[in-house]
Amino acid sequence: MNPYAIPSSDSIDIDNHLKAASQSAESTSLVNTANIPVIGIETTKNTKRKLQKYLLRSVARTLLTDANMLTKAGNKHRTRTCGMHRRKGERNVTIKLNKNPEQSNASIGNTQSCTCLWGCPICYERIAMENAEKILKVIHWAKTNNHFTMMIALTASHKVEMPLEFSERTFKAAWDKFNKSYAWKKFKKDYGVSHFIHNVDITYTLENGWHYHKHLLLILDHDKADVTEAHEKANEILTKLWQHQLKTEGRGASEEHGLYVSDENKSPSDYIAKTGITVDDNGKLQWEMTSNETKDSFNIWSILNAASKGDNHAEKLYLEYVKVMTGKNWMAYGQSGLQKIIEEIELPEPEGDAEQVEEQHHWLKFSDYWWDIVKLSNGDARIIDVAAKTRSIDAIRELLETMRIDLIYANKLSDYYEKFIPIENSVADMRIHDDWTKT
Ligand SMILES: [Zn+2]
């Protein structure tokens, strides 16, 4: 059993999560936030999924802030404020809504994101989706140009007491040597490897700790080699090479799994699946936080989820991971030329009735006063939850007032904020966005 498993979005205990996410270590909610009138709009699975990511991001912000996480350059880690600051050039942070109340979903608009895929579930999703689309283009290009693809996994043995920093540093050094070696270059030449993509994957098991490894997607020119022979040779030559390079870094790997070549019939979309992104029959991409996990190996989002419930070990793991991985490359192209191919390729339109996620529009705009209250309360997830469920400006106002009172009781509001109460519909208040009535 995976002890850190994230419940499916159907069964997520949102109220409990919201409470945990919105309370930093020292604050206690004195006001019952459950009194918000919910007018009974059924939120969809997509909406719940999104809320789950917002919740985990607010947990991430709290953990990183409490730990005073800095970057290598000594700056505050960007995820600490992801989604909190108004984007440059925008006048208001907004709540965005879709138009169809049957599929009600909401998000926060006009804020700056951290773009750190290692620590932030919201930014991970966006970057993983963009990368998945690029990979799909490469696969499409390979198919239409009579090339074939080959997937290779590189792994190393690891133990529970091995820190991620050591695991990452030694693995990467072994990989750099592998990548520069004559044997690898010769293999690529002999089998017409015209391009390859490689990405880092890190999972964790309670028994054996961090599992830092790599996946490669090779594009082979069909005219130059036969698929079966390329597979055999990869198993033979590259396995030896990988074992050797690991040894020079004081690491090792099992004969069987150190270098694993996927069988020929495996679809290249399995490569994308390793990032947690799935491609449905209609070609639509989706990220399910736990879809690349197995029974007893889990990813950073499950760890973050466990940390959100007060699991101290999980909290330490999350912080270790963010500290080691921030600024590191995730996905890279092995040879030049792929970037150009990606820019030029257009993917075929998905066939059939692909389920479209409805566009969202700016609905309400926050004044800086009210957005500061949301920021101080770490409350963006609660805002989008209430917005999607009620679609009511009064309910949002009530929630904001609750947050304000909570902050006063927690002694977190300066005199100015405590005494100043915005007049309804003034510029200092929450208002309907001008675009909302037009669209
Ligand atoms: Zn972010």
Residues whose N, C-alpha, C, O or C-beta is under 5 A from the ligand:
A	BS01	ZN	C82 S113 C114 T115 C116 C120 C123
